Amino acid sequence: MNNKLDLFKLGDLSWLEIVAERTPLYIGYQDTERRHIYVNTKYSSWFKLPPEKIIGKTLEEISVSPVAYESVEPYESKALRGEYARFEVK
């Protein structure tokens, strides 16, 4: 192994990806341009899209309606400013 981080690689998946896939939470990670760079299976199932149809797209591009996006956008903006943002759908 080259470094300690190699301990967290299991095949093609990192330790963090394995945890993200096993959690009951919806996990989506976006870059500073709001484009998805990672989604777990639970997150992609919410949109009824495979991960490869979400990666590279913004939340606005994959939202089912403008109203749905408008309800999430303030939390997305807050997170992109580096502030804590938690959004729950009930």
Secondary structure in CASP SS format (residue, H / E / C, confidence):
PFRMAT SS
TARGET T0000
AUTHOR 0000-0000-0000
METHOD secondary structure of the structure
MODEL  1
M C 1.00
N C 1.00
N C 1.00
K H 1.00
L H 1.00
D H 1.00
L H 1.00
F H 1.00
K E 1.00
L E 1.00
G C 1.00
D C 1.00
L E 1.00
S E 1.00
W H 1.00
L H 1.00
E H 1.00
I H 1.00
V H 1.00
A H 1.00
E H 1.00
R H 1.00
T C 1.00
P C 1.00
L C 1.00
Y C 1.00
I C 1.00
G E 1.00
Y E 1.00
Q E 1.00
D C 1.00
T C 1.00
E C 1.00
R C 1.00
R E 1.00
H E 1.00
I E 1.00
Y E 1.00
V E 1.00
N C 1.00
T H 1.00
K H 1.00
Y H 1.00
S H 1.00
S H 1.00
W H 1.00
F C 1.00
K C 1.00
L C 1.00
P C 1.00
P H 1.00
E H 1.00
K H 1.00
I H 1.00
I C 1.00
G C 1.00
K C 1.00
T E 1.00
L H 1.00
E H 1.00
E H 1.00
I H 1.00
S C 1.00
V C 1.00
S C 1.00
P H 1.00
V H 1.00
A H 1.00
Y H 1.00
E H 1.00
S H 1.00
V H 1.00
E H 1.00
P H 1.00
Y H 1.00
E H 1.00
S H 1.00
K H 1.00
A H 1.00
L H 1.00
R C 1.00
G C 1.00
E C 1.00
Y C 1.00
A C 1.00
R C 1.00
F C 1.00
E C 1.00
V C 1.00
K C 1.00
END
